[in-house]
Amino acid sequence: MIPVNEPLLDGNERRYLLECVDQQWISSGGPFVQRFERDFGGYLGLPPGVAVCNGTAAIETALFGLGLRPGDEVIMPSFTIISCALAALRLGATPVLVDIEPGTWCMDVDQLEAAASPSSRVVMPVHVYGHPADMDPVMEFAKASKLSVLEDAAEVHGAEYRSKASGGKWLHCGAIGHAASFSFYANKIVTTGEGGMVVSADPDVLARARSYQNLCFRPERRFYHTELGYNFRMTNLQAAIGVAQLERIDEFVALKRRFGAMYRERLAGIPGVRMQTEHPWGRTVYWMYAIELDPSLGIDAEELARRLKDSGVETRPFFMGLHAQPALQGKIRLLGAGYQRTEHAYRYGLYLPSGMTLTESLVDEVCDRLRAVLR
Ligand SMILES: *Cc1c(COP(=O)(O)O)cnc(C)c1O
């Protein structure tokens, strides 16, 4: 079976982990945590971030950092992981869902106006499968409506967005909004096994985030609390792996883009199969090699996944829209226009083997088998 994902852990990961054990620093108090926060923030041109135990916690911590309050609304795409909705709900806020743009599967920025209400507080674009959401209109809308922007950057370590508003400069995804959350889950471009980070240029946001992930301890008076936080701390062991991974981020991004280009070239010859659009203003990092089938092929993603599995190729389905999640019924605000594009993507989309350990011959094999099962 060609696996859908495998990380590369053959840099300094082992050495740094052994350092933690040898020095007996395994908790969040160890030195790798601060180093990872500094290095990751620095990579994005930002101050040190706030490391947390996973990407879901990073979203919640970032929303708290931005001052989200009970009764507020967070505008987010329906086509995303449930983490986005959970984070808002846990803070007493309501997710408001917009549909996606069909080419990139990222938030449809044309629906922001319709999603806004007097309770709107945060807009949360999600950069999907390695491609940036269209950030200029998001930032413009947020500014006009006095909202904060939280980028869910879990899938775009190293991706860039060319901002017209910044004179055509290429900006790092995660350094455009008022804050961003990253995940370092094992299938992300930089991994710590489980892990996450909140980044921001705003010291107040960072201070609130840092407090939240550490039980809202008060610096001047220990065991005295004026707000409710959580223990979302990252361990030194996780951070040690993160530091080693981050040393190789350019190499990882180059690998992803190289195999992305190979897939793109080979898939272009298979009728009815399309990859994510790469806009001229986006530099994708191809987190996952995602495809969407044309309905004219007469098969959906579920059937294709079954056939590929039988021929030895592992895949993963697309997100099911948040609007359709039974657990969220009655807890989210929906737009009258509906979520046809999210539903279409869910029905016809999946992603192909996307690990760091791919080779050109594996890409060939995947595409050959895909061609064969579609015949
Ligand atoms: C992976 C992911 C998350 C959640 O990260 P975890 O570390 O698994 O909690 C959040 N948002 C998006 C878009 C993701 O892909």
The ligand as an SDF file (V2000), in Angstrom:
LIG
                    3D

 15 15  0  0  0  0  0  0  0  0999 V2000
   -4.8660   19.8670   11.3710 C   0  0  0  0  0  0  0  0  0  0  0  0
   -5.7500   21.0300   11.3640 C   0  0  0  0  0  0  0  0  0  0  0  0
   -6.2180   21.6250   12.5520 C   0  0  0  0  0  0  0  0  0  0  0  0
   -6.1080   20.9920   13.8980 C   0  0  0  0  0  0  0  0  0  0  0  0
   -4.8650   20.6520   14.3130 O   0  0  0  0  0  0  0  0  0  0  0  0
   -4.6660   19.5140   15.4090 P   0  0  0  0  0  0  0  0  0  0  0  0
   -3.2250   19.6760   15.7520 O   0  0  0  0  0  0  0  0  0  0  0  0
   -4.9510   18.2060   14.7520 O   0  0  0  0  0  0  0  0  0  0  0  0
   -5.5660   19.7920   16.5550 O   0  0  0  0  0  0  0  0  0  0  0  0
   -6.9310   22.8060   12.4610 C   0  0  0  0  0  0  0  0  0  0  0  0
   -7.2230   23.3610   11.2850 N   0  0  0  0  0  0  0  0  0  0  0  0
   -6.8410   22.7970   10.1240 C   0  0  0  0  0  0  0  0  0  0  0  0
   -7.2070   23.4780    8.8500 C   0  0  0  0  0  0  0  0  0  0  0  0
   -6.1140   21.6110   10.1180 C   0  0  0  0  0  0  0  0  0  0  0  0
   -5.7460   21.0590    8.9610 O   0  0  0  0  0  0  0  0  0  0  0  0
  1  2  1  0
  2  3  1  0
  2 14  2  0
  3  4  1  0
  3 10  2  0
  4  5  1  0
  5  6  1  0
  6  7  2  0
  6  8  1  0
  6  9  1  0
 10 11  1  0
 11 12  2  0
 12 13  1  0
 12 14  1  0
 14 15  1  0
M  END
$$$$
